[in-house]
Structure formats: C-alpha cells, structure tokens
Amino acid sequence: MALDALLLSILEDPEDHAELLYIEHAEILYNPRRRVAYAVRDNIPVMLPDEATPVSDEQHDAYANDPTAVRTGAP
C-alpha cells in the first residue's frame, strides 16, 4: 500500500530539509544527496536520522534511476 499523497507532499529529509524519493516497492524514502534510506514500516515513514541506512553505489544508481520513484514535497 502506497503512502498518502498528502503525506508525501510534506515529507522532507530531517537533516538537509530537502525532497526525498519514495521507492514504494523497496519500502523506503531515499535521499540521493546524502545517500541514505529511511524505512517505511506499515505505511509509517521512520524519519529518525539515527535509523537512516547508508546506501551503496549500486543501490544509489538503482534508486536514483527508478522510473516508479515519487518525489516528496509540494508539487
């Protein structure tokens, strides 16, 4: 189940306060600038900086080029 559009419109990275990429099939919100992923558990984004997961170069390429990725923030 996808995150709500209203929620996606207000989400931002808690560290750099910029947009994220929502990768639904991976259940993450991804920050390509910082190369960290935030888990989405039971449709609840876990936006705690201490729980962000570093992303490998290979994962970064896959997430950054994912055609299904949805950008967060107001349109």
C-alpha positions as CSV (number, residue, x, y, z in Angstrom):
1,M,0.0,0.0,0.0
2,A,1.4,3.4,-1.0
3,L,1.9,6.4,1.2
4,D,-0.8,9.0,1.1
5,A,-0.3,11.8,-1.4
6,L,-0.8,14.5,1.3
7,L,1.9,12.9,3.5
8,L,4.3,12.7,0.5
9,S,3.7,16.4,-0.2
10,I,5.0,17.4,3.3
11,L,7.9,14.9,3.8
12,E,11.5,16.1,3.7
13,D,14.8,14.8,4.9
14,P,15.2,15.7,8.6
15,E,18.9,16.5,8.1
16,D,19.1,18.6,4.9
17,H,15.3,19.5,4.8
18,A,15.1,18.8,1.1
19,E,13.0,16.4,-1.0
20,L,13.2,12.6,-0.9
21,L,12.4,9.8,-3.4
22,Y,9.7,7.4,-2.3
23,I,10.5,4.0,-3.7
24,E,7.3,2.1,-2.9
25,H,8.5,-1.4,-3.9
26,A,11.6,-1.1,-1.6
27,E,9.5,0.5,1.2
28,I,11.9,3.4,1.6
29,L,12.3,7.1,1.4
30,Y,15.7,7.8,-0.2
31,N,17.9,10.9,-0.1
32,P,20.2,10.8,-3.1
33,R,22.2,13.8,-1.9
34,R,23.2,12.1,1.4
35,R,22.8,8.5,0.1
36,V,20.7,7.3,3.0
37,A,17.4,5.5,3.1
38,Y,14.6,5.8,5.6
39,A,12.4,2.7,6.2
40,V,8.7,2.8,5.7
41,R,7.1,0.3,8.1
42,D,3.4,-0.5,8.0
43,N,3.0,2.7,5.9
44,I,4.7,4.8,8.5
45,P,7.9,6.6,7.5
46,V,10.7,6.2,10.1
47,M,12.4,9.5,9.7
48,L,14.9,9.3,12.5
49,P,18.4,10.3,11.4
50,D,19.9,7.6,13.7
51,E,17.9,4.9,11.9
52,A,18.8,6.0,8.3
53,T,20.6,3.3,6.4
54,P,23.6,4.1,4.2
55,V,23.2,3.1,0.5
56,S,25.8,1.5,-1.7
57,D,26.8,2.9,-5.1
58,E,24.8,0.1,-6.8
59,Q,21.7,0.8,-4.7
60,H,22.1,4.6,-5.3
61,D,22.1,4.1,-9.1
62,A,19.0,1.8,-8.9
63,Y,17.0,4.2,-6.6
64,A,18.0,7.4,-8.4
65,N,17.0,5.9,-11.8
66,D,13.9,4.1,-10.7
67,P,11.1,5.2,-13.0
68,T,8.5,4.5,-10.3
69,A,10.1,6.8,-7.7
70,V,7.9,9.6,-6.5
71,R,9.5,12.9,-5.3
72,T,8.3,14.2,-2.0
73,G,7.4,17.9,-1.3
74,A,4.8,20.2,-2.7
75,P,4.3,19.9,-6.5
